[in-house]
Amino acid sequence: MVEVFITDVKDQREAQMLLEQLHAAFTGYEANFDLEDCDRILRVLSITGCVESRPIIGLLKELGCHAQVLPDIIPDPRI
């Protein structure tokens, strides 16, 4: 499963530090940032099941980063 987060990460250096901390804390997850996206996206893939978003958001907050889950928007096929 993949969870996508909106973040306020400013640059690649900060993103790399956060990825190191995330990978150390959550060994069953693979994560990457897309800083080119206007929402500064963090994608987290669980190789063992569901992604638990609260602990990720909590760790990022401790490290000085704001993150929130990007809501799933399912397009209406009638539009």
Secondary structure, 3 states (H helix, E strand, C coil): CEEEEEECCCCHHHHHHHHHHHHHHCCCEEEEEECCCCCCEEEEEECCCCCCHHHHHHHHHHCCCCEEECCCCCCCCCC
